[in-house]
């Protein structure tokens, strides 16, 4: 495995190049992306870069977990070929003033609650694509809205990159794996699986049984029944456009339920098909 700090250090690749962009603090979710990448591609590149332009809260950027030494060990064991761990100056030698048009995908859910977040995602991912030059890139479905936005951006920019979404990886108790989980206090970590319990039950029993509005109200109420959790939003939206659904429509329609929940000082997101 070769560790590269500068774009110029990325050697000539062989065969099909797969890419897994990360912000470090790696867990099984990231490693599942690496596994999918290695199975599909000849060369696997992983980036570790905490991107400042996608944080709308400076305190969130400051507190984001950074565990590079442990990350590198995991990636070595996972059989990664190249790790790109640049400085901010390497990614942004000049301020990035680009503003992206994501066709409305960024105006709902996370985009509504985290202004500027997805524009920062567009900046860093497009910059990493420019440097790494992958044939395929792998992203987790936990950040389902981000995945949709990156697909839109790649199509809009005409980039010859295949974007592959990979299933959410969960702990045994159902909590979606996230780098932020490491910041949870023990009592909030114990409470957090309640989020997926509620979503799973909603997926089994609410579609078509009550209105969409009532389903969202019940999901929020049931999550908030745990005093250590506070729902920021619940949305039921179409999987392709991410636009909020007002009716269930045909039972075969592809809808997902998205939530953001505050667990103490840590903000958690999750989603399920419903």
Secondary structure, DSSP 8 states (H G I E B T S, - for coil): -EEESSGGG-----SSEEEEEE-S---HHHHHHHHHHHHH-SEEEEEE---GGG-SSHHHHHHS---HHHHHHHHHHTT-SEEE---HHHH-SS--------TTTTSSTHHHHSTTHHHHHHHHHHHHHHHH--SEEEEEGGGHHHHHHHHHHHHHHT---EEEEE---B-TTS-B--GGGGG--HHHHHHHHHHHHHHHHHHHHTBTTB-HHHHHHHHHHHHHTSTTEEEEEEEEEETTT--B-SS--STT--EEEEEEEEETTEEEEEEEE-
